[in-house]
Amino acid sequence: MMKALSTLLIRTLAVGCLLLVAAPAFATEIYGDYFGTTVNFLGVQETTNTPGDPEPLFEAPVHIGDQLLFFPSNFVAQSAGGGVDTTAALLEMDLQAVTGTYIEMIHLTEAGDTFLAGAGTASTGTFVGLSGVVTVLGADDPGDVGQLINFVGIFDQDTFDLTNDAGATAWLGSIDIDVAAAVPNVTLAHLQIDNFLFAASEATTSALIQKKASGALIITVPEPTSLALMGLGVLGAAVIGRRRTR
């Protein structure tokens, strides 16, 4: 019961803070286009949505074949001696299937850690959130253009408090976005990923949560063999394509 109450409290605080910072948008960093073997990443960009945080938060991606990898060094929320801190960013890009393929599945995964210390209560804690939307921009059926596919990341644990999770704790989250099940034969889609970190402390405590210097956006056609490259400490997206029958 205590764990459930502390989780609810931290999530309520986190959502409240997110609503306060969700409206303003700050500098947008544009990284441009990256052309892969089977899928292209077009108009890759990110926007920091919390004031006072380093810009950019994800930082420029590394492009390897059908992969985009992000290695954030400053994507951190931390608080000490009382108060709260939120860190949020929006990552966007178009996913364009190379001729002869479709976008069928998008797999996102990310990892990091959190550290809680001091003499306090379950009011000291952290929270991580991942959500977004896929907007269909191109498909064999023109009537499918404009369809939205919303998603929310699933974490092994997304909320931490000092009473139950003192010290260092790793976290891992992922989501499989089944594009083909929602909209068949998609050739172009816009991907938006909202990432959110939250930390709250008391007068005699400290709280920190971060993305663990990692990230990957991976696209594989037709088989998801590159998924094996994603391990702990990696934020990623894999878009699995299917070749068209001729």
C-alpha positions in Angstrom: 0.0 0.0 0.0 2.8 2.4 0.9 4.6 1.7 -2.4 1.3 2.3 -4.3 0.7 5.6 -2.5 4.2 6.9 -3.1 4.0 5.9 -6.7 0.7 7.7 -7.2 2.1 10.8 -5.4 5.2 11.0 -7.6 3.3 10.3 -10.8 0.8 13.0 -9.9 3.5 15.6 -9.2 5.3 14.6 -12.4 2.2 14.9 -14.6 1.4 18.2 -13.0 4.8 19.6 -13.8 4.7 18.2 -17.3 1.4 20.0 -17.9 3.1 23.2 -16.8 6.1 22.9 -19.2 4.3 21.2 -22.1 3.0 24.4 -23.7 6.2 26.4 -24.3 8.7 25.2 -26.8 12.3 26.3 -26.9 15.1 26.1 -29.4 14.7 23.4 -32.1 17.9 21.7 -33.2 17.8 20.5 -36.8 20.0 17.5 -37.8 18.7 17.0 -41.3 18.3 13.9 -43.5 20.0 10.4 -43.1 19.6 7.9 -46.0 19.7 4.2 -45.2 19.6 1.1 -47.2 15.9 0.4 -46.7 14.5 3.3 -44.8 15.4 7.0 -44.8 15.3 9.3 -41.8 14.2 12.7 -43.0 14.1 16.1 -41.2 15.5 14.7 -38.0 15.1 17.4 -35.2 14.6 17.9 -31.5 13.1 20.6 -29.3 13.8 21.1 -25.7 10.6 21.7 -23.8 11.9 22.7 -20.3 13.5 26.0 -19.5 17.1 26.1 -18.2 18.1 22.7 -19.6 21.0 22.3 -22.1 20.0 22.5 -25.7 20.0 20.1 -27.4 19.2 17.2 -25.0 19.3 14.2 -27.3 22.3 15.7 -29.3 23.2 14.9 -32.9 22.6 11.3 -33.9 25.2 8.9 -35.3 24.1 7.3 -38.6 25.2 3.8 -39.4 23.4 2.1 -42.3 19.8 1.8 -41.3 20.5 3.1 -37.8 20.3 6.4 -36.0 21.9 6.3 -32.5 21.6 9.1 -30.0 24.1 9.5 -27.1 22.7 12.2 -24.7 25.1 13.4 -22.1 22.9 16.0 -20.4 19.4 14.5 -20.4 19.1 14.6 -16.6 16.5 15.7 -14.0 17.8 16.3 -10.5 16.7 18.0 -7.3 18.4 18.4 -3.9 17.3 20.1 -0.7 13.6 20.4 -1.7 11.7 21.2 -4.9 11.2 19.5 -8.2 13.0 19.4 -11.6 11.6 18.3 -15.0 13.5 17.7 -18.2 11.6 17.1 -21.4 12.3 17.0 -25.2 10.5 16.2 -28.4 12.3 14.1 -31.1 10.8 14.2 -34.6 11.5 12.7 -38.0 9.9 11.3 -41.1 10.4 7.6 -41.8 10.4 6.9 -45.6 10.4 3.4 -46.8 12.7 2.8 -49.8 10.9 1.7 -52.9 9.8 -1.9 -52.6 9.2 -1.9 -48.8 6.6 -0.8 -46.2 6.9 0.4 -42.7 5.4 -2.3 -40.5 6.8 -2.1 -37.0 8.5 0.6 -34.9 10.3 -0.6 -31.8 11.5 1.9 -29.2 13.7 1.1 -26.3 15.6 3.3 -23.8 17.4 2.9 -20.5 19.0 4.9 -17.8 19.4 5.0 -14.0 18.2 6.9 -11.0 19.8 7.7 -7.6 17.9 8.6 -4.4 19.7 9.6 -1.2 19.3 11.3 2.2 17.0 11.1 5.2 13.4 11.5 4.0 10.2 9.9 2.9 8.6 8.5 -0.2 7.9 12.1 -1.3 11.5 12.0 -2.6 11.4 10.3 -6.0 11.8 10.2 -9.7 9.7 9.3 -12.8 10.4 8.6 -16.5 7.9 8.8 -19.3 8.0 8.0 -23.0 5.1 8.6 -25.4 4.3 9.8 -28.8 2.4 9.5 -32.1 3.0 8.1 -35.6 1.2 10.1 -38.3 0.7 8.3 -41.6 1.9 10.5 -44.5 1.9 8.0 -47.3 0.2 4.6 -47.9 -1.0 2.5 -50.8 -4.6 3.6 -49.8 -4.7 7.4 -50.0 -7.6 7.3 -47.5 -5.2 6.1 -44.8 -3.1 9.3 -45.0 -3.6 11.3 -41.8 -4.2 8.3 -39.6 -2.7 8.6 -36.1 -1.1 5.8 -34.1 -0.6 6.9 -30.4 1.8 5.0 -28.2 3.1 5.0 -24.6 6.3 3.3 -23.5 6.2 0.4 -21.1 8.9 0.3 -18.3 10.1 -2.4 -16.0 9.7 0.4 -13.4 8.9 4.0 -14.2 8.5 5.5 -10.7 11.0 5.4 -7.9 10.9 6.7 -4.3 13.4 7.0 -1.4 11.5 4.6 0.9 11.5 1.7 -1.5 14.3 2.5 -4.0 17.1 4.2 -2.1 20.5 4.3 -3.8 21.1 3.6 -7.5 18.5 1.8 -9.6 18.6 1.0 -13.3 15.5 1.4 -15.5 14.5 0.1 -18.9 11.6 0.8 -21.2 10.3 -0.1 -24.6 7.3 -0.2 -26.9 6.4 -2.0 -30.1 4.3 0.1 -32.4 2.5 -2.2 -34.8 2.1 0.2 -37.7 0.9 -2.6 -40.1 -1.8 -3.7 -37.8 -3.2 -0.2 -37.5 -2.6 1.0 -41.1 -1.4 -1.4 -43.8 1.1 -0.7 -46.5 2.6 2.5 -45.0 5.4 4.1 -47.1 5.9 7.4 -45.2 5.2 8.3 -41.6 6.1 11.1 -39.2 7.4 9.9 -35.8 7.2 12.1 -32.7 8.8 10.9 -29.5 8.1 12.8 -26.2 10.6 12.0 -23.5 10.2 13.2 -19.9 12.2 12.9 -16.7 11.1 14.2 -13.3 12.8 14.4 -9.9 11.5 15.6 -6.5 13.4 16.0 -3.2 12.9 17.1 0.4 15.0 19.4 2.6 17.4 16.5 3.6 17.4 14.4 0.4 18.5 14.4 -3.2 17.0 12.8 -6.4 18.5 12.3 -9.8 17.3 10.4 -12.9 19.1 10.3 -16.3 19.3 8.6 -19.7 22.4 6.6 -19.5 24.5 8.2 -22.3 22.8 6.2 -25.0 20.3 5.8 -27.6 19.6 4.2 -30.9 17.1 4.5 -33.7 17.3 1.3 -35.8 15.5 0.4 -39.0 15.7 -3.0 -40.6 14.1 -4.4 -43.7 12.9 -7.1 -44.1 14.1 -9.0 -41.0 14.8 -7.3 -37.6 18.3 -8.7 -37.3 19.6 -5.3 -36.1 17.5 -5.5 -33.0 20.2 -7.7 -31.5 22.4 -4.6 -31.6 20.2 -2.8 -29.0 21.2 -3.6 -25.4 20.9 -1.9 -22.0 21.6 1.8 -22.0 20.1 2.2 -25.5 17.2 4.4 -26.5 16.1 3.2 -29.9 13.5 2.7 -32.5 13.4 -0.1 -35.0 11.1 0.1 -37.9 10.6 -3.2 -39.5 9.7 -3.1 -43.1 8.1 -5.7 -45.4 9.0 -6.1 -49.0 6.2 -5.7 -51.5 5.1 -8.7 -53.4 5.6 -8.1 -57.1 
